[in-house]
């Protein structure tokens, strides 16, 4: 069987898939590794162990008599660089994007290249420290000059994975355009600060995510992709299978609302509300709004269970109650004081305690929680939509199993077609489709994503 091999590497799970010619999964392998520590003692992915696992796993697939591997591609998390010396060896650890960046470094950068609001608008990158991977390079240059001096190429993580098998150093759009602070979206080029610091010399040639290099493994030729950032990868199947514009809401710890059809330039208010741009596989912008939805949900699931004396898992079995729903209609102001979400117009997170005494049951408090989380999600969705005339919304990820969340979302978005989809292979599937680089018909979503039209529950 001819297959396409995909490494799909997240912060927690490291996955390997084989897909047949119709993009059906025919094999998978999952792994997890203990974190290592970097040269500052901070936690990071163990690059050496990860590299060894990838090479061993691919060699096993090549040797499996059931399959003939024709293509190989990679979907990984972003905001992470692997810096290579002139011999192709890593110069530094794979620094964690959650690693704190010294305040002095950010201040130094903005003193040179600010004002901050203007820089953020031009690069479509909210100022996020190490999550702006371009600032990692600035930090290295001035905080670790000995290591920086050894760098020949700086590869974003998906492109490093591709380099392991192709030996070809490349840069591609979805990684360079993901809140890196490197790209000037209006000029469609590296930002002037990148040239001023000479960092453009460390960036390999730029190419689309559909690029592939033919490499021989023994007697077999395999087309090696250039890798793709996982958020853009998850979006690709929907783009290839739809003729009309749509929004994609990918839910989980972070909820990301994606609009691949906006030409609207971000303003300072957009960026202040966590709206930014990604780049599509073809280098066109994607308007994206982030919300720490799953994180906030977990915080309050734990607090509600503790307050009402319930087991933590109780939130999984709360069913929609029309009576509670009607009672809550009288509440017109927010009750919950978010800990990791900032409401529009807030200058700081609330410190006040949420008055849970006003609810006479765990179920009522949970209904209101989902009502307010859905409201926050709607605001984030509208931010991603901007001025685009779009009325079709796909929803995937963990919250598609939460009937209350979907009810309130559907109720708050009249006139929209809300379609939930179920595909745990989203980003891996996108990477497979990128290297095939072919359009699929609308039936593809029906066959691979089990779409379900959502409407408000009966009240």
C-alpha positions as a Markdown table, in Angstrom:
| # | Residue | x | y | z |
|---|---|---|---|---|
| 1 | Unk | 0.0 | 0.0 | 0.0 |
| 2 | Unk | 1.4 | 3.4 | -1.0 |
| 3 | Unk | 1.2 | 5.7 | 2.1 |
| 4 | Unk | 2.0 | 9.2 | 3.3 |
| 5 | Unk | 3.9 | 9.4 | 6.6 |
| 6 | Unk | 3.3 | 12.3 | 9.0 |
| 7 | Unk | 4.9 | 13.3 | 12.2 |
| 8 | Unk | 2.5 | 15.4 | 14.3 |
| 9 | Unk | 4.4 | 16.8 | 17.3 |
| 10 | Unk | 2.7 | 18.6 | 20.1 |
| 11 | Unk | 4.0 | 19.8 | 23.4 |
| 12 | Unk | 2.6 | 16.7 | 25.1 |
| 13 | Unk | 2.0 | 14.0 | 22.5 |
| 14 | Unk | 4.4 | 13.0 | 19.8 |
| 15 | Unk | 2.5 | 11.2 | 17.1 |
| 16 | Unk | 3.3 | 9.4 | 13.8 |
| 17 | Unk | 0.6 | 8.5 | 11.2 |
| 18 | Unk | 0.4 | 6.7 | 7.9 |
| 19 | Unk | -2.3 | 7.7 | 5.5 |
| 20 | Unk | -3.5 | 5.9 | 2.4 |
| 21 | Unk | -4.2 | 7.6 | -0.9 |
| 22 | Unk | -7.7 | 8.7 | 0.3 |
| 23 | Unk | -6.2 | 10.2 | 3.5 |
| 24 | Unk | -7.5 | 7.5 | 5.7 |
| 25 | Unk | -5.4 | 6.6 | 8.7 |
| 26 | Unk | -3.9 | 3.1 | 8.4 |
| 27 | Unk | -1.2 | 3.2 | 11.2 |
| 28 | Unk | -0.4 | 5.3 | 14.2 |
| 29 | Unk | 2.2 | 5.5 | 17.0 |
| 30 | Unk | 2.1 | 7.8 | 20.0 |
| 31 | Unk | 5.0 | 8.7 | 22.4 |
| 32 | Unk | 5.6 | 11.0 | 25.3 |
| 33 | Unk | 9.0 | 12.0 | 26.6 |
| 34 | Unk | 10.1 | 13.4 | 29.9 |
| 35 | Unk | 11.2 | 17.0 | 29.6 |
| 36 | Unk | 14.8 | 18.0 | 29.7 |
| 37 | Unk | 16.3 | 21.2 | 31.0 |
| 38 | Unk | 18.0 | 23.9 | 28.9 |
| 39 | Unk | 21.3 | 25.6 | 29.7 |
| 40 | Unk | 19.5 | 28.0 | 32.1 |
| 41 | Unk | 17.8 | 25.1 | 34.0 |
| 42 | Unk | 14.3 | 25.8 | 32.5 |
| 43 | Unk | 12.2 | 22.9 | 31.2 |
| 44 | Unk | 12.3 | 22.1 | 27.4 |
| 45 | Unk | 11.7 | 19.3 | 25.0 |
| 46 | Unk | 14.5 | 16.8 | 24.8 |
| 47 | Unk | 15.7 | 17.5 | 21.2 |
| 48 | Unk | 18.2 | 14.7 | 21.1 |
| 49 | Unk | 15.6 | 12.1 | 22.3 |
| 50 | Unk | 13.0 | 13.4 | 20.0 |
| 51 | Unk | 15.3 | 13.3 | 17.0 |
| 52 | Unk | 16.3 | 9.7 | 17.7 |
| 53 | Unk | 12.7 | 8.7 | 18.1 |
| 54 | Unk | 11.7 | 10.3 | 14.7 |
| 55 | Unk | 14.6 | 8.6 | 12.8 |
| 56 | Unk | 13.9 | 5.2 | 14.4 |
| 57 | Unk | 10.1 | 5.5 | 13.8 |
| 58 | Unk | 10.5 | 6.4 | 10.2 |
| 59 | Unk | 13.1 | 3.6 | 9.6 |
| 60 | Unk | 10.6 | 1.1 | 11.0 |
| 61 | Unk | 7.9 | 2.4 | 8.6 |
| 62 | Unk | 10.2 | 2.1 | 5.6 |
| 63 | Unk | 11.0 | -1.5 | 6.6 |
| 64 | Unk | 7.4 | -2.5 | 7.1 |
| 65 | Unk | 6.5 | -4.8 | 4.2 |
| 66 | Unk | 2.8 | -3.7 | 4.4 |
| 67 | Unk | 3.6 | -0.2 | 3.3 |
| 68 | Unk | 5.4 | 1.8 | 0.7 |
| 69 | Unk | 6.2 | 5.2 | 2.0 |
| 70 | Unk | 5.9 | 7.7 | -0.9 |
| 71 | Unk | 5.7 | 11.0 | 1.1 |
| 72 | Unk | 6.8 | 12.4 | 4.5 |
| 73 | Unk | 5.7 | 15.6 | 6.1 |
| 74 | Unk | 5.6 | 17.3 | 9.6 |
| 75 | Unk | 3.1 | 19.2 | 11.7 |
| 76 | Unk | 4.4 | 20.7 | 14.9 |
| 77 | Unk | 3.9 | 23.5 | 17.4 |
| 78 | Unk | 5.3 | 26.8 | 16.5 |
| 79 | Unk | 7.2 | 29.7 | 18.2 |
| 80 | Unk | 10.3 | 27.4 | 18.5 |
| 81 | Unk | 13.6 | 27.6 | 16.7 |
| 82 | Unk | 16.4 | 25.0 | 16.3 |
| 83 | Unk | 19.6 | 26.8 | 15.6 |
| 84 | Unk | 22.2 | 24.8 | 13.5 |
| 85 | Unk | 25.9 | 25.4 | 13.0 |
| 86 | Unk | 27.7 | 25.1 | 9.7 |
| 87 | Unk | 27.8 | 21.3 | 10.2 |
| 88 | Unk | 24.1 | 21.0 | 10.7 |
| 89 | Unk | 24.3 | 20.3 | 14.4 |
| 90 | Unk | 22.1 | 22.1 | 17.0 |
| 91 | Unk | 23.8 | 25.0 | 18.7 |
| 92 | Unk | 21.4 | 25.4 | 21.6 |
| 93 | Unk | 18.6 | 23.4 | 23.3 |
| 94 | Unk | 15.1 | 23.6 | 21.9 |
| 95 | Unk | 14.0 | 26.6 | 24.1 |
| 96 | Unk | 10.5 | 26.4 | 25.5 |
| 97 | Unk | 8.3 | 29.2 | 24.3 |
| 98 | Unk | 6.9 | 29.6 | 27.8 |
| 99 | Unk | 10.4 | 30.4 | 29.1 |
| 100 | Unk | 10.4 | 33.9 | 30.6 |
| 101 | Unk | 12.3 | 36.5 | 28.7 |
| 102 | Unk | 14.3 | 39.0 | 30.8 |
| 103 | Unk | 12.5 | 42.4 | 30.9 |
| 104 | Unk | 15.7 | 44.2 | 30.1 |
| 105 | Unk | 15.8 | 42.4 | 26.7 |
| 106 | Unk | 12.3 | 43.5 | 25.7 |
| 107 | Unk | 13.0 | 47.0 | 26.9 |
| 108 | Unk | 16.2 | 47.1 | 24.9 |
| 109 | Unk | 14.4 | 45.9 | 21.8 |
| 110 | Unk | 11.6 | 48.4 | 22.0 |
| 111 | Unk | 14.0 | 51.2 | 22.7 |
| 112 | Unk | 15.6 | 50.4 | 19.3 |
| 113 | Unk | 12.6 | 49.3 | 17.3 |
| 114 | Unk | 9.5 | 50.6 | 19.0 |
| 115 | Unk | 7.1 | 52.1 | 19.7 |
| 116 | Unk | 5.6 | 48.8 | 20.8 |
| 117 | Unk | 2.1 | 49.4 | 19.5 |
| 118 | Unk | 3.4 | 50.2 | 16.0 |
| 119 | Unk | 5.8 | 47.2 | 15.9 |
| 120 | Unk | 3.0 | 44.9 | 17.1 |
| 121 | Unk | 0.6 | 46.2 | 14.4 |
| 122 | Unk | 3.2 | 45.9 | 11.6 |
| 123 | Unk | 4.2 | 42.3 | 12.6 |
| 124 | Unk | 0.7 | 41.2 | 13.6 |
| 125 | Unk | 2.3 | 39.9 | 16.8 |
| 126 | Unk | 1.2 | 40.8 | 20.3 |
| 127 | Unk | 4.2 | 41.3 | 22.5 |
| 128 | Unk | 4.6 | 37.8 | 24.1 |
| 129 | Unk | 8.3 | 37.3 | 24.9 |
| 130 | Unk | 9.6 | 33.9 | 23.9 |
| 131 | Unk | 6.3 | 33.3 | 22.0 |
| 132 | Unk | 7.6 | 35.8 | 19.5 |
| 133 | Unk | 10.3 | 33.5 | 18.2 |
| 134 | Unk | 12.0 | 36.4 | 16.4 |
| 135 | Unk | 12.7 | 37.9 | 19.9 |
| 136 | Unk | 14.3 | 34.6 | 20.8 |
| 137 | Unk | 17.0 | 35.4 | 18.2 |
| 138 | Unk | 17.4 | 38.9 | 19.6 |
| 139 | Unk | 17.7 | 37.5 | 23.1 |
| 140 | Unk | 20.4 | 35.0 | 21.9 |
| 141 | Unk | 22.4 | 37.6 | 20.1 |
| 142 | Unk | 22.8 | 39.8 | 23.2 |
| 143 | Unk | 22.4 | 37.3 | 26.1 |
| 144 | Unk | 24.3 | 34.4 | 24.7 |
| 145 | Unk | 26.7 | 35.8 | 22.0 |
| 146 | Unk | 29.1 | 32.8 | 22.0 |
| 147 | Unk | 26.2 | 30.4 | 21.0 |
| 148 | Unk | 24.7 | 33.0 | 18.6 |
| 149 | Unk | 28.1 | 33.4 | 16.8 |
| 150 | Unk | 28.0 | 29.6 | 15.9 |
| 151 | Unk | 24.6 | 29.8 | 14.1 |
| 152 | Unk | 24.5 | 29.2 | 10.4 |
| 153 | Unk | 20.7 | 28.5 | 10.0 |
| 154 | Unk | 17.8 | 29.2 | 12.3 |
| 155 | Unk | 15.0 | 26.7 | 11.5 |
| 156 | Unk | 11.5 | 26.8 | 12.9 |
| 157 | Unk | 10.7 | 23.5 | 14.5 |
| 158 | Unk | 8.6 | 22.1 | 11.6 |
| 159 | Unk | 11.4 | 22.9 | 9.2 |
| 160 | Unk | 14.0 | 21.4 | 11.5 |
| 161 | Unk | 12.1 | 18.1 | 11.5 |
| 162 | Unk | 12.0 | 18.2 | 7.7 |
| 163 | Unk | 15.8 | 19.0 | 7.6 |
| 164 | Unk | 16.5 | 15.8 | 9.5 |
| 165 | Unk | 15.3 | 13.8 | 6.6 |
| 166 | Unk | 15.9 | 16.0 | 3.5 |
| 167 | Unk | 19.1 | 17.7 | 4.6 |
| 168 | Unk | 17.7 | 20.9 | 3.1 |
| 169 | Unk | 17.4 | 24.1 | 5.2 |
| 170 | Unk | 14.2 | 26.0 | 4.3 |
| 171 | Unk | 11.9 | 28.6 | 5.8 |
| 172 | Unk | 8.1 | 28.4 | 5.1 |
| 173 | Unk | 5.2 | 30.9 | 5.4 |
| 174 | Unk | 3.0 | 29.3 | 8.2 |
| 175 | Unk | 5.9 | 29.3 | 10.6 |
| 176 | Unk | 7.4 | 32.7 | 9.8 |
| 177 | Unk | 4.0 | 34.3 | 10.0 |
| 178 | Unk | 2.9 | 32.9 | 13.4 |
| 179 | Unk | 3.3 | 35.8 | 15.9 |
| 180 | Unk | 7.1 | 35.6 | 15.4 |
| 181 | Unk | 7.6 | 39.4 | 15.1 |
| 182 | Unk | 9.8 | 38.7 | 12.1 |
| 183 | Unk | 7.3 | 39.4 | 9.2 |
| 184 | Unk | 6.0 | 42.8 | 8.0 |
| 185 | Unk | 2.5 | 41.8 | 6.9 |
| 186 | Unk | 1.8 | 44.9 | 4.8 |
| 187 | Unk | 5.2 | 44.8 | 3.0 |
| 188 | Unk | 5.1 | 41.0 | 2.7 |
| 189 | Unk | 8.8 | 40.8 | 3.7 |
| 190 | Unk | 10.9 | 40.5 | 6.8 |
| 191 | Unk | 10.5 | 43.5 | 9.1 |
| 192 | Unk | 13.2 | 46.2 | 8.9 |
| 193 | Unk | 14.5 | 45.2 | 12.4 |
| 194 | Unk | 15.4 | 41.8 | 11.1 |
| 195 | Unk | 17.6 | 43.3 | 8.4 |
| 196 | Unk | 19.1 | 45.8 | 10.9 |
| 197 | Unk | 20.2 | 43.0 | 13.2 |
| 198 | Unk | 21.5 | 40.9 | 10.3 |
| 199 | Unk | 19.1 | 38.0 | 11.2 |
| 200 | Unk | 17.9 | 37.6 | 7.6 |
| 201 | Unk | 21.3 | 35.9 | 6.9 |
| 202 | Unk | 20.3 | 33.1 | 9.3 |
| 203 | Unk | 17.0 | 32.5 | 7.6 |
| 204 | Unk | 17.1 | 29.9 | 4.8 |
| 205 | Unk | 15.2 | 30.5 | 1.5 |
| 206 | Unk | 11.4 | 31.0 | 2.0 |
| 207 | Unk | 9.0 | 28.6 | 0.3 |
| 208 | Unk | 5.3 | 27.6 | 0.5 |
| 209 | Unk | 4.2 | 24.7 | 2.7 |
| 210 | Unk | 3.5 | 22.6 | -0.4 |
| 211 | Unk | 7.2 | 22.4 | -1.2 |
| 212 | Unk | 8.7 | 18.9 | -1.4 |
| 213 | Unk | 12.2 | 17.5 | -2.0 |
| 214 | Unk | 12.8 | 14.1 | -3.5 |
| 215 | Unk | 15.2 | 12.0 | -1.3 |
| 216 | Unk | 16.4 | 8.4 | -1.8 |
| 217 | Unk | 16.3 | 6.0 | 1.1 |
| 218 | Unk | 18.1 | 2.9 | -0.3 |
| 219 | Unk | 16.2 | 2.0 | -3.5 |
| 220 | Unk | 13.1 | 4.0 | -2.6 |
| 221 | Unk | 12.4 | 7.7 | -3.4 |
| 222 | Unk | 10.4 | 9.6 | -0.9 |
| 223 | Unk | 9.1 | 13.2 | -1.3 |
| 224 | Unk | 9.9 | 15.1 | 1.9 |
| 225 | Unk | 7.7 | 18.1 | 2.8 |
| 226 | Unk | 9.0 | 21.3 | 4.4 |
| 227 | Unk | 6.7 | 21.0 | 7.5 |
| 228 | Unk | 3.8 | 23.2 | 8.6 |
| 229 | Unk | 2.7 | 25.0 | 11.7 |
| 230 | Unk | 0.0 | 23.0 | 13.4 |
| 231 | Unk | -2.7 | 25.7 | 13.5 |
| 232 | Unk | -2.3 | 26.4 | 9.8 |
| 233 | Unk | -2.2 | 22.7 | 9.1 |
| 234 | Unk | -5.5 | 22.1 | 10.9 |
| 235 | Unk | -7.1 | 24.8 | 8.8 |
| 236 | Unk | -5.9 | 23.5 | 5.4 |
| 237 | Unk | -8.4 | 20.6 | 4.9 |
| 238 | Unk | -11.3 | 23.0 | 5.4 |
| 239 | Unk | -9.8 | 25.5 | 2.9 |
| 240 | Unk | -9.3 | 22.8 | 0.2 |
| 241 | Unk | -12.8 | 21.3 | 0.7 |
| 242 | Unk | -14.8 | 24.6 | 0.7 |
| 243 | Unk | -15.8 | 26.9 | -2.1 |
| 244 | Unk | -17.4 | 29.5 | 0.2 |
| 245 | Unk | -15.8 | 31.5 | 3.0 |
| 246 | Unk | -16.1 | 30.1 | 6.6 |
| 247 | Unk | -14.7 | 30.6 | 10.1 |
| 248 | Unk | -13.0 | 27.8 | 12.0 |
| 249 | Unk | -13.1 | 27.6 | 15.7 |
| 250 | Unk | -10.6 | 25.2 | 17.1 |
| 251 | Unk | -11.3 | 24.6 | 20.8 |
| 252 | Unk | -9.1 | 23.3 | 23.5 |
| 253 | Unk | -6.8 | 24.8 | 26.2 |
| 254 | Unk | -6.5 | 27.7 | 23.8 |
| 255 | Unk | -9.5 | 28.4 | 21.6 |
| 256 | Unk | -8.4 | 29.8 | 18.2 |
| 257 | Unk | -10.9 | 31.4 | 15.8 |
| 258 | Unk | -9.5 | 31.5 | 12.3 |
| 259 | Unk | -10.6 | 33.6 | 9.3 |
| 260 | Unk | -8.7 | 32.8 | 6.2 |
| 261 | Unk | -10.7 | 35.2 | 4.0 |
| 262 | Unk | -10.0 | 38.6 | 5.6 |
| 263 | Unk | -7.9 | 41.3 | 4.0 |
| 264 | Unk | -8.4 | 43.6 | 6.9 |
| 265 | Unk | -5.3 | 45.1 | 8.4 |
| 266 | Unk | -5.0 | 44.7 | 12.2 |
| 267 | Unk | -5.2 | 47.8 | 14.3 |
| 268 | Unk | -3.8 | 48.4 | 17.9 |
| 269 | Unk | -7.2 | 47.5 | 19.4 |
| 270 | Unk | -7.3 | 44.2 | 17.7 |
| 271 | Unk | -3.9 | 43.3 | 19.0 |
| 272 | Unk | -4.7 | 44.4 | 22.5 |
| 273 | Unk | -7.6 | 42.0 | 22.4 |
| 274 | Unk | -5.4 | 39.1 | 21.3 |
| 275 | Unk | -6.3 | 39.2 | 17.6 |
| 276 | Unk | -3.3 | 38.5 | 15.3 |
| 277 | Unk | -2.4 | 37.2 | 11.9 |
| 278 | Unk | -1.0 | 33.9 | 10.8 |
| 279 | Unk | 0.1 | 33.1 | 7.2 |
| 280 | Unk | -1.6 | 30.5 | 5.1 |
| 281 | Unk | 0.4 | 27.9 | 3.2 |
| 282 | Unk | 0.4 | 30.2 | 0.2 |
| 283 | Unk | 1.6 | 33.2 | 2.2 |
| 284 | Unk | -1.8 | 34.9 | 2.4 |
| 285 | Unk | -2.9 | 36.3 | 5.8 |
| 286 | Unk | -5.2 | 34.5 | 8.3 |
| 287 | Unk | -7.0 | 36.7 | 10.8 |
| 288 | Unk | -7.0 | 34.8 | 14.2 |
| 289 | Unk | -8.3 | 35.5 | 17.6 |
| 290 | Unk | -7.1 | 33.6 | 20.7 |
| 291 | Unk | -9.0 | 32.9 | 23.9 |
| 292 | Unk | -7.7 | 30.9 | 26.9 |
| 293 | Unk | -11.1 | 29.1 | 27.0 |
| 294 | Unk | -10.1 | 25.6 | 28.1 |
| 295 | Unk | -7.8 | 26.9 | 30.7 |
| 296 | Unk | -10.5 | 29.1 | 32.3 |
| 297 | Unk | -13.0 | 26.2 | 32.0 |
| 298 | Unk | -10.7 | 23.9 | 34.0 |
| 299 | Unk | -10.1 | 26.6 | 36.7 |
| 300 | Unk | -13.8 | 26.9 | 37.3 |
| 301 | Unk | -14.7 | 23.2 | 36.9 |
| 302 | Unk | -12.3 | 22.7 | 39.8 |
| 303 | Unk | -13.6 | 25.6 | 41.9 |
| 304 | Unk | -17.3 | 24.7 | 41.4 |
| 305 | Unk | -16.6 | 21.1 | 42.4 |
| 306 | Unk | -14.9 | 22.3 | 45.6 |
| 307 | Unk | -17.5 | 24.9 | 46.5 |
| 308 | Unk | -20.5 | 22.5 | 46.0 |
| 309 | Unk | -18.8 | 19.4 | 47.3 |
| 310 | Unk | -18.9 | 17.5 | 44.0 |
| 311 | Unk | -16.2 | 15.3 | 42.4 |
| 312 | Unk | -14.2 | 17.2 | 39.7 |
| 313 | Unk | -15.6 | 15.0 | 37.0 |
| 314 | Unk | -19.2 | 16.1 | 37.7 |
| 315 | Unk | -18.9 | 18.8 | 35.0 |
| 316 | Unk | -18.9 | 16.1 | 32.4 |
| 317 | Unk | -22.4 | 14.9 | 33.1 |
| 318 | Unk | -24.4 | 18.2 | 33.5 |
| 319 | Unk | -27.3 | 18.1 | 31.1 |
| 320 | Unk | -29.1 | 21.2 | 29.7 |
| 321 | Unk | -32.0 | 22.1 | 32.0 |
| 322 | Unk | -34.7 | 24.4 | 30.5 |
| 323 | Unk | -35.8 | 25.5 | 33.9 |
| 324 | Unk | -32.4 | 26.6 | 35.0 |
| 325 | Unk | -32.0 | 28.2 | 31.6 |
| 326 | Unk | -35.1 | 30.4 | 32.1 |
| 327 | Unk | -34.0 | 31.4 | 35.6 |
| 328 | Unk | -30.7 | 32.6 | 34.4 |
| 329 | Unk | -32.2 | 34.9 | 31.8 |
| 330 | Unk | -32.7 | 37.5 | 34.6 |
| 331 | Unk | -28.9 | 37.7 | 35.0 |
| 332 | Unk | -27.7 | 40.5 | 32.6 |
| 333 | Unk | -24.2 | 41.2 | 34.0 |
| 334 | Unk | -21.2 | 38.9 | 34.2 |
| 335 | Unk | -21.0 | 36.8 | 37.4 |
| 336 | Unk | -17.7 | 35.0 | 37.0 |
| 337 | Unk | -14.5 | 36.9 | 37.5 |
| 338 | Unk | -12.1 | 35.4 | 35.0 |
| 339 | Unk | -8.5 | 34.5 | 36.0 |
| 340 | Unk | -7.0 | 33.9 | 32.6 |
| 341 | Unk | -9.3 | 35.8 | 30.2 |
| 342 | Unk | -9.6 | 39.5 | 29.9 |
| 343 | Unk | -13.0 | 41.0 | 28.9 |
| 344 | Unk | -12.9 | 43.7 | 26.3 |
| 345 | Unk | -12.3 | 47.1 | 27.9 |
| 346 | Unk | -10.7 | 45.6 | 31.1 |
| 347 | Unk | -7.3 | 47.0 | 31.9 |
| 348 | Unk | -6.5 | 44.2 | 34.4 |
| 349 | Unk | -8.0 | 40.9 | 35.5 |
| 350 | Unk | -10.5 | 41.1 | 38.3 |
| 351 | Unk | -9.3 | 40.2 | 41.7 |
| 352 | Unk | -12.8 | 40.0 | 43.3 |
| 353 | Unk | -14.3 | 36.7 | 44.3 |
| 354 | Unk | -17.1 | 35.3 | 42.2 |
| 355 | Unk | -20.3 | 35.4 | 44.3 |
| 356 | Unk | -21.3 | 31.7 | 43.9 |
| 357 | Unk | -23.8 | 32.1 | 46.8 |
| 358 | Unk | -26.4 | 33.5 | 44.4 |
| 359 | Unk | -26.8 | 30.0 | 42.8 |
| 360 | Unk | -28.8 | 27.4 | 44.6 |
| 361 | Unk | -27.1 | 24.4 | 42.9 |
| 362 | Unk | -23.9 | 23.2 | 41.2 |
| 363 | Unk | -25.9 | 22.7 | 38.0 |
| 364 | Unk | -27.2 | 26.4 | 38.0 |
| 365 | Unk | -23.7 | 27.7 | 38.6 |
| 366 | Unk | -22.3 | 25.5 | 35.8 |
| 367 | Unk | -25.0 | 26.7 | 33.4 |
| 368 | Unk | -24.1 | 30.3 | 34.0 |
| 369 | Unk | -20.4 | 29.4 | 33.6 |
| 370 | Unk | -21.0 | 28.0 | 30.2 |
| 371 | Unk | -23.3 | 30.9 | 29.3 |
| 372 | Unk | -20.5 | 33.4 | 30.1 |
| 373 | Unk | -17.7 | 31.3 | 28.4 |
| 374 | Unk | -19.9 | 31.1 | 25.3 |
| 375 | Unk | -20.3 | 34.9 | 25.4 |
| 376 | Unk | -16.6 | 35.4 | 25.7 |
| 377 | Unk | -16.1 | 33.0 | 22.7 |
| 378 | Unk | -18.7 | 34.9 | 20.6 |
| 379 | Unk | -16.7 | 38.1 | 21.2 |
| 380 | Unk | -13.5 | 36.4 | 20.2 |
| 381 | Unk | -15.2 | 35.0 | 17.1 |
| 382 | Unk | -16.6 | 38.4 | 16.0 |
| 383 | Unk | -13.0 | 39.8 | 16.4 |
| 384 | Unk | -11.7 | 37.1 | 14.1 |
| 385 | Unk | -14.6 | 37.7 | 11.6 |
| 386 | Unk | -13.9 | 41.5 | 11.5 |
| 387 | Unk | -15.6 | 43.0 | 8.5 |
| 388 | Unk | -15.9 | 39.7 | 6.6 |
| 389 | Unk | -19.4 | 38.7 | 5.5 |
| 390 | Unk | -19.2 | 35.1 | 6.7 |
| 391 | Unk | -22.1 | 33.0 | 8.2 |
| 392 | Unk | -20.6 | 29.5 | 8.2 |
| 393 | Unk | -18.7 | 28.3 | 11.3 |
| 394 | Unk | -16.9 | 25.0 | 11.8 |
| 395 | Unk | -16.1 | 24.0 | 15.4 |
| 396 | Unk | -13.7 | 21.3 | 16.3 |
| 397 | Unk | -11.7 | 20.2 | 19.4 |
| 398 | Unk | -12.7 | 19.4 | 22.9 |
| 399 | Unk | -15.7 | 21.7 | 23.3 |
| 400 | Unk | -17.7 | 19.9 | 20.5 |
| 401 | Unk | -18.7 | 17.4 | 23.3 |
| 402 | Unk | -20.1 | 20.1 | 25.5 |
| 403 | Unk | -23.8 | 20.4 | 24.7 |
| 404 | Unk | -24.3 | 23.5 | 27.0 |
| 405 | Unk | -21.5 | 25.4 | 25.3 |
| 406 | Unk | -22.8 | 24.6 | 21.9 |
| 407 | Unk | -26.4 | 25.5 | 22.9 |
| 408 | Unk | -25.4 | 29.0 | 24.2 |
| 409 | Unk | -23.1 | 29.5 | 21.2 |
| 410 | Unk | -25.9 | 28.7 | 18.7 |
| 411 | Unk | -28.3 | 30.9 | 20.7 |
| 412 | Unk | -25.9 | 33.8 | 20.6 |
| 413 | Unk | -25.2 | 33.5 | 16.9 |
| 414 | Unk | -28.5 | 33.5 | 15.1 |
| 415 | Unk | -28.2 | 33.5 | 11.3 |
| 416 | Unk | -25.0 | 31.4 | 11.5 |
| 417 | Unk | -24.6 | 27.8 | 10.4 |
| 418 | Unk | -22.7 | 26.1 | 13.2 |
| 419 | Unk | -21.2 | 22.8 | 12.2 |
| 420 | Unk | -19.3 | 20.7 | 14.6 |
| 421 | Unk | -16.7 | 18.4 | 13.3 |
| 422 | Unk | -14.8 | 15.4 | 14.8 |
| 423 | Unk | -11.3 | 14.7 | 13.6 |
| 424 | Unk | -8.5 | 14.0 | 16.0 |
| 425 | Unk | -6.2 | 14.0 | 13.0 |
| 426 | Unk | -6.8 | 17.6 | 12.0 |
| 427 | Unk | -3.2 | 19.0 | 11.9 |
| 428 | Unk | -1.7 | 15.6 | 10.7 |
| 429 | Unk | -4.3 | 15.4 | 8.0 |
| 430 | Unk | -3.5 | 19.0 | 6.9 |
| 431 | Unk | 0.2 | 18.1 | 6.7 |
| 432 | Unk | -0.6 | 15.1 | 4.5 |
| 433 | Unk | -2.8 | 17.2 | 2.2 |
| 434 | Unk | -0.1 | 19.9 | 2.0 |
| 435 | Unk | 2.4 | 17.6 | 0.5 |
| 436 | Unk | -0.1 | 16.1 | -1.9 |
| 437 | Unk | -1.1 | 19.7 | -2.9 |
| 438 | Unk | -4.4 | 18.7 | -4.5 |
| 439 | Unk | -7.9 | 20.1 | -4.1 |
| 440 | Unk | -10.6 | 17.8 | -2.6 |
| 441 | Unk | -14.4 | 18.0 | -3.1 |
| 442 | Unk | -16.8 | 19.1 | -0.4 |
| 443 | Unk | -17.6 | 15.5 | 0.4 |
| 444 | Unk | -14.2 | 15.2 | 2.0 |
| 445 | Unk | -15.4 | 17.0 | 5.1 |
| 446 | Unk | -18.4 | 14.7 | 5.2 |
| 447 | Unk | -16.3 | 11.6 | 4.9 |
| 448 | Unk | -13.5 | 12.6 | 7.3 |
| 449 | Unk | -15.0 | 15.0 | 9.9 |
| 450 | Unk | -18.5 | 13.7 | 10.7 |
| 451 | Unk | -20.0 | 17.2 | 10.5 |
| 452 | Unk | -23.2 | 18.0 | 12.6 |
| 453 | Unk | -25.3 | 21.1 | 12.3 |
| 454 | Unk | -25.9 | 22.6 | 15.7 |
| 455 | Unk | -29.1 | 24.5 | 16.8 |
| 456 | Unk | -30.1 | 25.8 | 20.2 |
| 457 | Unk | -31.7 | 23.1 | 22.5 |
| 458 | Unk | -35.4 | 23.2 | 23.2 |
| 459 | Unk | -36.1 | 25.7 | 26.0 |
